[in-house]
Amino acid sequence: MVTAAAIDDSSLQLTFVLFLTVVVITLFTALLTAPQRDEISEFYLGNRAMSPLRNGLAMCGDYLSAATLLGSTGLVALTGYDGLMYLGGTTVAWMMVLLLIAEPLHRTGKFTLGDTVALRLPRQQRPVRVALAVCILAITTLYLVAQLVGSVALLTQFTGVPSGTTRTLCVVVIGTFVILYASLGGMPGATVIQIIKAVMLIVGVLFTAGWVLHRFDWNPNALLERAAERSGTGVTFLEPGLRYGGTVSNKLDFLSLELAIVLGLAALPHVLMRLLAPRSSSVLRSSVLWAIGLVGAACFGAGILGLGATALLGRDTILDTDRTGNASVLLLAHELGGSVLTALLTCLAYLTLLAVAVGLTLAAASSLAHDLYSEVIRKGRASETEELTVARLSGAVIGILGMLLALVAWGANTATLAFLAFAIAASAILPTIIYTLFWRRFSAKGALLSLYGGLLCSVLLAVFSPVVSSAPASFYPEADFAWFPLQNPGIVSIPVGFLLGWLGTVLDKGPAEEAGTHEEFEVRMLVGADD
C-alpha cells in the first residue's frame, strides 16, 4: 500500500533541484527576450512573428493549470465518468473561443479588451474601462490566489501540514518568481515559460499515460475493468452520477460548473490577452486549432492517469492519503517510477502553477496600466515610457497582493477559487464581449450593468453557498448561512449578467453613439486592419 510517507524526502529534494534548474534557465531566457525598448506593444503583445504552433503552445500553457494535472486527475480517480465529463468540458470550451470570439476580438482589439469596447463605444469608454479593470482584477486575483494556495497544497503531499514559516517561504518564493517573469519579461517573458511548460506538461502527461497503458498491455478495456473493480463501486464507476447524481441539487451543480467552464474560458483575461498576440487572424485561427489539439491531448492523458491511479492503487488508498484526490497523480507516479517520476511530475505541477500565475499577473497589470491609468486617469496622454513603468509596478503590486491573500486563505479549496473566477468571467465579462461584438444597440449603461451586476451576483451567491458555510469543507464549517444550495453560481449568475446587459441597454435614454460608429466597428470586426 502506497501512503503519503512513500512520497519521501528524496522526491522533495529532487523536485527542488529540477524546479530550480528549470526556473533559472527560463528566467534567464525570459530576461534575454524581454522588451529592450520602452514600447508598450512589445511588453503587452511580445513577438508577433511567432508561428501558429508556438502561439498554440503559449495559449495551451497559459490555460492549463495545476488543476488539470492534479485536480482533474483526482476527480477522475474518485468519480470515474463524472470526472471524464469535466475534462471533456475543458476541450469544448476552446471550441467556444474559436467559433465565437477569437477572430472578431483580434480584429477589433489592440492591447486589452477595453480597447475593443472603446472602439465600439468611443464617447462613453472611460466608465466601462474602469468597470472592466475592476472585474479583471477580481478574476485574476482569485485565480492567482488559487495558484499560490495550490503550491502550498502540493507541498503538503511531502511534508504534511506545513508550518507557518514553510507556508510563507513557499508562497513568497513562487510569488517572487511570478513578479520577475511578469514585470521584467512582459509578454515575451511569459511566452517563454508558457511554451516550455506546455511542452513539458504534455510530454510528461502522455508519457506517464503511456506507461499506465503499458501496464495493461495497451488494452483500454482492461484498464477500465480494473479501475471499476478497485473503485469500490463496481460498474457505477463508469456510469454518470457518482458525484453529480442523485439529488436535483447535485445535477444542477454539475450543469452550473460545466457552464462556468465552457463559457468562462472565453472571458478569462489572460486568455483574451493571448488572443491579441498573433500577427493576423489567419495565424490566430491556426494557433487556436493547435491549442485545442494540445489541450485535448493533455486532458486525454489526465483521464488515463486518473483511471490508472484507481486501477493500480485503489480508491481507498487515494482517499486515505488525500480526501480531495489531488495526490492521486503523485501516488501513481511513485507506483510506476518511484522517486524520480514523482519528482518529475511534481516539478511539472509547480512549473504549471508558476506559468499560469505569470499570465494572470500580466493580464491584470496590463488592464490597470493601459485601461485605468493611461486611458482613464491620464486620458490617453501618458507616454509609452510612463505607461510601461506603471505596468511593471502594477505587476509587482498584484503579485504582492496575491501572496498576502494566499497566506490568509492557504487552507481554501483551490478548485473552488478557480471555478469562482470562471463564473465571474462568464457572468460579467462574457456578456459584455458578446453584446459589444454582435448587438448594434448595445450601450455603455448595458455594459456597466452587465459588468458590475455579473460580478456582484457571482460573489454574493458564492458567499451564501456551501463554499463558505454549513459544509465540512467550507471556509466556516461551523456557521450556517448558505441559503444558495449550489457550489458554483454560474447557472444563475451567467443568465443574470446577460439579462442586465440587455436591460441596461433597453432602458438607456442617454445620447446614442455617433452615426456610423457601429458600421465602422462592424467593418473592422469582419475585415480587420491587418488581414
C-alpha positions in Angstrom: 0.0 0.0 0.0 1.3 3.4 -1.0 0.9 6.1 1.6 1.9 9.8 1.9 5.1 8.7 3.6 6.1 6.9 0.3 6.3 10.4 -1.3 9.6 10.8 0.6 12.2 13.4 1.2 14.3 12.3 -1.8 11.4 13.1 -4.1 11.1 16.5 -2.5 14.8 17.2 -2.8 14.9 16.1 -6.4 11.8 18.2 -7.1 13.5 21.3 -5.7 16.6 20.7 -7.8 14.6 20.2 -11.0 12.3 23.1 -10.4 15.1 25.5 -9.6 17.0 24.4 -12.7 14.1 24.9 -15.0 13.2 28.3 -13.4 16.8 29.6 -13.6 17.0 28.6 -17.3 13.6 30.0 -18.2 14.1 33.2 -16.2 17.4 33.8 -17.9 15.8 33.2 -21.3 12.9 35.4 -20.4 15.2 38.3 -19.4 17.1 37.9 -22.7 13.8 38.1 -24.7 12.3 40.9 -22.5 11.4 44.2 -24.2 14.6 46.1 -24.8 12.9 49.4 -25.7 10.1 51.3 -23.9 7.5 50.1 -26.3 4.2 49.1 -24.8 3.2 47.0 -27.8 6.2 44.7 -27.2 5.5 44.5 -23.5 1.8 43.7 -24.0 1.9 41.5 -27.1 5.5 40.3 -27.4 7.0 38.9 -30.7 4.0 38.9 -33.1 6.1 36.9 -35.7 5.7 33.6 -33.9 4.4 30.5 -35.8 0.9 29.1 -35.2 2.5 26.1 -33.3 4.4 28.4 -30.9 1.3 30.6 -30.4 -0.8 27.5 -29.8 1.7 26.2 -27.2 1.7 29.5 -25.5 -2.1 29.5 -25.4 -2.1 26.0 -24.1 0.5 26.9 -21.4 -1.5 30.0 -20.4 -4.6 28.0 -19.8 -3.6 24.5 -18.4 -3.2 24.9 -14.7 -2.2 22.5 -12.0 -5.9 21.7 -11.6 -5.6 19.8 -14.9 -2.7 17.7 -13.7 -3.7 17.3 -10.0 -7.4 18.2 -9.6 -8.8 16.7 -12.8 -6.8 13.5 -12.4 -8.0 13.2 -8.8 -11.6 13.8 -9.9 -11.4 11.0 -12.4 -9.7 8.7 -9.9 -12.5 9.2 -7.4 -15.6 9.7 -9.5 -14.8 8.0 -12.9 -17.3 9.0 -15.6 -18.2 12.3 -13.9 -14.5 13.3 -13.8 -14.1 12.5 -17.5 -17.1 14.7 -18.3 -15.4 17.6 -16.6 -12.3 17.1 -18.8 -14.5 17.0 -21.8 -15.9 20.4 -20.9 -12.5 21.9 -21.0 -11.9 20.9 -24.6 -15.4 22.1 -25.6 -14.6 25.5 -24.1 -11.9 26.1 -26.6 -14.3 25.4 -29.4 -16.4 28.3 -28.0 -13.4 30.5 -28.2 -12.6 29.5 -31.8 -16.1 29.8 -33.2 -17.4 32.8 -31.4 -14.9 35.4 -30.2 -11.3 34.7 -31.3 -11.2 36.4 -34.7 -13.7 39.3 -34.0 -11.9 40.2 -30.9 -8.5 40.0 -32.5 -9.6 42.4 -35.3 -11.1 45.0 -33.1 -8.7 44.8 -30.1 -5.3 46.4 -29.6 -3.8 45.6 -26.2 -6.7 44.8 -23.9 -10.5 44.1 -24.0 -11.0 47.7 -23.1 -9.7 48.8 -26.5 -12.4 46.8 -28.2 -15.1 48.4 -26.1 -13.6 51.8 -26.7 -13.7 51.3 -30.4 -17.4 50.3 -30.1 -18.4 53.0 -27.5 -15.9 55.8 -28.0 -17.9 58.5 -26.3 -18.6 56.5 -23.1 -15.5 54.4 -22.9 -13.9 55.6 -19.6 -16.5 54.3 -17.1 -16.6 51.0 -19.0 -12.8 50.7 -18.9 -13.0 51.2 -15.1 -15.6 48.5 -14.7 -13.6 46.1 -16.9 -10.5 46.8 -14.8 -12.4 46.0 -11.6 -13.8 42.7 -13.0 -10.4 41.7 -14.4 -8.7 42.5 -11.1 -11.3 40.4 -9.2 -10.9 37.4 -11.6 -7.1 37.4 -11.8 -6.7 37.9 -8.1 -8.9 34.9 -7.3 -7.2 32.7 -9.9 -3.7 33.9 -8.8 -4.5 33.1 -5.1 -5.7 29.7 -6.3 -2.3 29.0 -7.9 -0.3 30.2 -4.9 -2.5 28.3 -2.4 -2.1 25.3 -4.7 1.7 25.5 -4.3 1.2 25.0 -0.5 -1.3 22.2 -1.0 1.2 20.5 -3.3 3.9 20.8 -0.6 1.7 19.1 2.0 1.9 15.9 -0.1 5.5 15.7 1.1 5.6 17.3 4.5 2.1 17.0 5.9 0.5 20.2 7.1 3.4 22.8 6.8 4.4 25.2 9.5 3.6 28.9 9.1 7.2 29.6 8.1 7.2 26.9 5.5 4.0 28.2 4.0 5.2 31.7 3.9 8.5 30.7 2.3 6.7 28.6 -0.4 4.3 31.4 -1.3 6.9 34.1 -1.3 9.3 32.2 -3.5 6.7 31.3 -6.1 5.2 34.8 -5.9 8.6 36.5 -6.4 9.3 34.4 -9.5 5.9 35.4 -10.8 6.6 39.1 -10.3 10.0 38.8 -12.1 8.6 37.0 -15.1 5.6 39.3 -15.5 7.1 42.7 -14.6 10.5 42.3 -16.2 9.8 39.9 -19.0 6.3 41.1 -20.1 4.6 39.1 -22.8 7.9 37.8 -24.3 9.0 36.5 -20.9 5.6 35.0 -20.1 5.6 33.3 -23.5 9.0 31.6 -22.8 7.8 29.9 -19.7 4.4 29.1 -21.1 5.8 27.3 -24.2 8.4 25.4 -22.1 5.8 24.5 -19.5 3.3 23.3 -22.2 5.8 21.1 -23.9 7.0 19.6 -20.6 3.4 19.1 -19.3 2.1 17.4 -22.5 5.1 15.2 -22.9 5.1 14.3 -19.2 1.4 13.5 -19.0 1.3 11.5 -22.3 4.5 9.6 -21.3 3.0 8.6 -17.9 -0.3 7.8 -19.5 1.5 5.5 -22.0 3.3 3.8 -19.0 -0.1 3.2 -17.5 -1.5 1.6 -20.7 1.7 -0.4 -21.0 0.9 -1.9 -17.6 -2.4 -3.2 -19.0 -0.9 -4.4 -22.3 -2.3 -1.4 -24.2 -5.8 -2.6 -23.6 -8.1 0.2 -22.6 -10.9 -2.2 -21.7 -8.6 -4.0 -19.2 -7.8 -0.6 -17.6 -11.5 0.4 -17.3 -12.4 -3.0 -15.9 -9.6 -2.9 -13.3 -10.5 0.7 -12.4 -14.1 -0.2 -11.9 -13.1 -3.2 -9.8 -10.8 -1.3 -7.5 -13.1 1.8 -7.2 -15.3 0.0 -4.6 -18.4 1.0 -6.6 -18.3 -1.5 -9.4 -19.7 -0.7 -12.8 -21.2 2.5 -11.3 -17.7 4.0 -11.5 -18.1 4.0 -15.3 -21.6 5.5 -15.3 -22.8 9.1 -14.8 -23.9 10.2 -11.4 -21.3 9.0 -8.9 -20.5 12.6 -7.8 -23.1 14.7 -9.6 -26.0 12.4 -9.5 -28.8 11.6 -7.1 -30.3 14.8 -5.9 -31.5 17.6 -8.2 -29.1 19.9 -6.4 -26.1 17.7 -7.4 -27.2 17.6 -11.0 -27.7 21.4 -11.1 -24.3 21.8 -9.6 -22.7 19.8 -12.4 -24.5 21.8 -15.0 -23.5 25.1 -13.3 -19.9 24.0 -13.2 -19.8 23.0 -16.9 -21.5 26.3 -17.9 -18.9 28.2 -15.9 -16.0 26.3 -17.5 -17.3 26.3 -21.1 -18.4 30.0 -21.1 -15.8 31.3 -18.6 -12.8 30.3 -20.7 -13.8 32.7 -23.5 -13.7 35.6 -21.0 -10.6 34.8 -18.8 -8.4 37.9 -19.0 -5.1 36.1 -19.7 -6.7 34.0 -22.4 -8.2 37.1 -24.1 -4.9 38.9 -23.9 -3.2 35.9 -25.6 -5.8 36.1 -28.5 -4.5 39.5 -29.4 -0.8 38.4 -29.7 -0.8 36.7 -33.2 0.0 39.0 -36.1 -3.1 38.2 -38.2 -6.4 36.5 -37.9 -5.3 33.6 -40.1 -2.4 32.9 -37.7 -4.7 33.2 -34.8 -7.1 30.7 -36.2 -4.4 28.1 -36.7 -3.0 28.9 -33.3 -6.3 28.2 -31.6 -6.7 25.0 -33.5 -3.2 23.9 -32.2 -4.3 25.0 -28.7 -7.5 22.8 -29.0 -5.4 19.8 -30.0 -2.8 20.3 -27.3 -5.3 20.9 -24.5 -7.3 17.9 -25.7 -4.1 15.7 -25.6 -3.4 16.9 -22.1 -6.9 16.2 -20.9 -6.9 12.8 -22.6 -3.7 11.9 -20.8 -5.1 13.2 -17.5 -8.1 11.0 -17.8 -5.9 7.9 -18.3 -3.8 8.9 -15.3 -6.9 9.2 -13.1 -8.2 5.8 -14.2 -4.7 4.4 -13.8 -4.5 5.7 -10.3 -7.7 3.9 -9.3 -6.8 0.7 -11.2 -3.2 0.4 -9.7 -3.7 1.9 -6.2 -7.4 1.5 -5.4 -9.8 4.3 -4.5 -9.5 3.7 -0.7 -5.7 4.2 -0.8 -6.2 7.5 -2.6 -8.9 8.7 -0.1 -6.7 7.6 2.9 -3.9 9.9 1.6 -5.9 12.9 0.4 -9.7 13.2 0.5 -9.7 15.6 -2.4 -7.9 13.2 -4.7 -5.2 15.7 -5.6 -2.4 13.3 -4.5 -3.6 10.6 -6.9 -1.2 11.5 -9.7 1.8 11.7 -7.3 0.9 8.3 -5.8 0.5 6.9 -9.3 3.9 8.3 -10.2 5.6 6.7 -7.2 3.9 3.4 -8.0 5.2 3.4 -11.6 8.6 5.1 -11.4 9.5 5.7 -7.7 11.0 8.9 -6.5 12.3 10.0 -9.9 8.9 10.1 -11.7 7.3 11.5 -8.6 9.8 14.4 -8.6 9.3 15.0 -12.4 5.5 15.3 -12.1 5.8 17.4 -9.0 8.2 19.7 -10.8 5.7 19.9 -13.7 2.9 20.8 -11.2 5.0 23.7 -9.7 6.0 24.9 -13.2 2.4 24.8 -14.2 1.3 26.9 -11.2 4.1 29.4 -12.0 3.3 29.8 -15.7 -0.5 30.3 -15.1 0.2 32.8 -12.3 2.6 34.8 -14.6 -0.1 35.1 -17.3 -2.7 36.2 -14.8 -0.4 38.8 -13.3 0.5 40.2 -16.7 -3.2 40.4 -17.7 -4.1 42.3 -14.5 -1.1 44.6 -14.8 -1.9 45.4 -18.4 -5.5 46.3 -17.6 -4.5 48.5 -14.7 -1.8 50.3 -16.6 -3.5 50.7 -20.0 -7.2 50.9 -19.2 -7.2 52.5 -15.8 -4.1 54.6 -15.7 -3.3 55.6 -19.3 -6.9 55.9 -20.8 -8.9 56.9 -17.7 -6.6 58.8 -15.3 -4.2 60.3 -17.9 -6.9 60.4 -20.6 -4.6 59.0 -23.3 -1.8 61.5 -22.7 0.6 59.1 -20.9 3.9 58.4 -22.7 4.9 54.9 -23.6 7.7 55.0 -21.0 5.3 56.2 -18.3 2.7 53.5 -19.1 5.3 50.8 -19.2 6.6 51.9 -15.8 3.1 51.7 -14.4 2.6 48.3 -15.9 5.8 46.9 -14.3 4.8 48.4 -10.9 1.3 47.1 -11.2 2.7 43.6 -11.8 4.7 43.8 -8.6 1.7 45.2 -6.6 -0.6 42.4 -7.9 1.9 39.8 -7.1 2.4 41.0 -3.6 -1.4 41.3 -3.1 -1.8 37.7 -4.3 0.9 36.5 -1.9 -0.8 38.2 1.1 -4.2 36.8 0.2 -2.8 33.3 -0.4 -1.2 33.3 3.1 -4.5 34.3 4.7 -6.5 31.7 2.6 -3.9 28.9 2.5 -6.5 26.3 3.5 -9.0 27.2 0.9 -10.0 24.8 -1.8 -8.0 25.8 -4.9 -10.5 24.3 -7.3 -13.3 26.3 -5.7 -11.4 29.6 -6.1 -10.6 28.8 -9.7 -14.2 27.9 -10.6 -15.5 31.1 -9.0 -13.1 33.0 -11.2 -14.5 31.2 -14.2 -18.1 32.0 -13.1 -17.3 35.7 -12.7 -15.7 35.8 -16.1 -18.7 34.1 -17.7 -21.2 36.3 -15.8 -19.6 39.7 -16.1 -17.1 39.9 -19.0 -18.6 37.4 -21.5 -22.0 39.2 -21.8 -20.1 42.5 -22.4 -17.9 40.8 -25.1 -20.9 39.2 -26.9 -23.1 42.3 -26.8 -20.2 44.6 -27.9 -19.3 42.4 -30.9 -22.8 41.4 -32.1 -25.5 43.7 -30.8 -26.0 47.0 -32.7 -27.9 48.8 -29.9 -25.6 47.8 -27.0 -24.8 50.9 -24.8 -22.4 51.9 -22.1 -25.2 51.6 -19.4 -25.8 48.0 -20.5 -22.0 47.3 -20.3 -21.8 48.8 -16.8 -24.9 46.9 -15.5 -23.6 43.6 -17.0 -20.1 44.0 -15.6 -20.9 45.2 -12.1 -24.1 43.1 -11.9 -22.5 39.9 -13.0 -19.6 40.4 -10.6 -21.8 41.2 -7.7 -24.2 38.4 -8.4 -21.4 35.8 -8.6 -19.7 36.9 -5.5 -22.9 37.2 -3.4 -24.1 33.7 -4.4 -20.7 32.3 -3.6 -20.7 33.9 -0.2 -24.1 32.4 0.6 -23.3 29.0 -0.7 -21.8 25.8 0.9 -18.4 27.0 -0.3 -18.3 29.5 2.7 -20.5 27.9 5.3 -22.6 24.9 6.5 -20.4 22.1 5.0 -17.4 20.3 6.4 -15.2 21.6 3.5 -16.5 25.2 3.9 -14.4 28.2 4.9 -16.5 28.4 8.0 -17.9 24.9 8.6 -19.4 25.8 12.0 -21.5 28.7 10.6 -24.7 28.2 8.6 -25.9 31.0 6.3 -25.8 29.1 3.0 -29.2 29.7 1.5 -27.9 29.2 -2.0 -27.6 25.4 -2.4 -25.0 25.1 -5.3 -21.2 25.2 -5.1 -20.9 27.2 -8.3 -23.1 30.2 -9.0 -22.8 30.1 -12.8 -26.2 28.6 -13.6 -27.8 31.7 -12.1 -25.2 34.5 -12.4 -24.5 33.9 -16.1 -28.1 34.5 -17.2 -28.3 37.4 -14.8 -25.2 39.0 -16.4 -26.8 38.7 -19.9 -30.1 39.9 -18.7 -28.6 43.0 -17.0 -26.7 43.9 -20.2 -29.9 43.7 -22.2 -32.0 45.6 -19.6 -29.4 48.4 -19.2 -29.3 48.9 -23.0 -33.1 48.9 -23.4 -33.6 51.4 -20.5 -30.8 53.6 -21.6 -32.3 57.0 -22.6 -28.9 58.7 -22.9 -27.4 60.1 -26.2 -26.6 57.4 -28.7 -23.2 57.0 -30.2 -22.3 58.9 -33.3 -23.9 57.8 -36.5 -21.7 55.2 -38.3 -19.8 54.1 -35.2 -21.3 50.6 -35.3 -20.9 50.4 -39.0 -17.2 51.2 -38.8 -16.8 48.8 -35.9 -18.6 46.0 -37.9 -16.4 46.5 -40.9 -13.3 46.3 -38.6 -14.6 43.2 -36.9 -15.3 41.4 -40.2 -12.4 42.6 -42.3 -9.8 43.8 -39.8 -7.0 46.3 -40.2 -4.2 43.9 -41.0 -5.7 40.9 -42.8 
